[in-house]
Amino acid sequence: MGPQHQAANAYLAKSGSKVRVPGDTALHDLRHFYASVLIKNGATPRQVQKRLGHAKPSITLNVYTHLWEAEADQTADMMEAALNDVS
């Protein structure tokens, strides 16, 4: 485990988190983890793009589309809710 991992784990421990960074984790791995958590919790492609610093949302979508597609398709529920509001 390198000094960055030790520093990160010390910070996590100090903050009370039970999460630890494995010694073989690269910065790029953490970046993907961060994006995945944002997407799983409802962040839009534009929000993720801004957080990751991608020049365009299309870059973000090229890398992470599969994560948005993995979410349950709620489009039918959305349409039903909209139509119920009309009546």
N, C-alpha and C positions, 0 to 999 in steps of 0.2 A: 504494500500500500504506500503510495507516494504522499508527499507533503500536502498536496491539494486535497486528497481524500481524507487525510487526517484532520485538516482544518475544517473541511465540510462536515465531517462527522462530529467534531468538537462543537461546532456551531449548532448542529441539529440536537445534540445531547443537551447543550446549554438552554436551548429553547423549549426543551421538554418533549421533543418529538422522539418517537420510537424508530423512525425511519433512519436507515444508515445507507451510505453509498458504498457498494462493493468495490474492492480494490482494483478490479479490472475494468471499471466503468470509464468510458471516454467522455469528454465534453459533448461530443456529438450524440452519444446515447442519452445524455441528460436533456439535450435539446429536443430529441424525439419524444422522450417521456413527457416533457413539459407540453409540447404540442398535443400529444395524445390526451393528456388530462384536460386541457382546454376544450378540445373537441368533444370529449365524452361528457363534459359538463355544459354543452350547448353553445360554445363560442362559434361565431360565424367565421367563414373563411377570411373575411376582411380583418376581423379582430386578431385571428391567429397570424395573418400576414404581417400586421403591424407589430405584434409582439416578437415575432421571429426576425423582423427586419428584412423580409423579402421585398424586392422592388415592386412586384405586382402580385395580386391575389392568384393569378394563374400559376405562378410558381408554387405557391402553397397548395393549390388544388392538385397540381401534378404529383406532388409528393404524398399528400394526405387524403386524397379523395376516398380511398378505400375505408378510411375511418368514419367519414361522414356516411358512406353507404352502409356501413356495418350497423348503424343505428336503426332501430325499428322504423319501418316506413309508417309514418303517422299522417300521411297526406289525406287518406280517406277520412280519418277522424277530424282533420282540420276542415275539410269540405263539409262534412256533416254538421260540425259546430257552426260554421258560417251560415249554412242553410237553415238551421234551427233558429238562428237569431233573426232571420227574415220573417218567420211566421208569427 
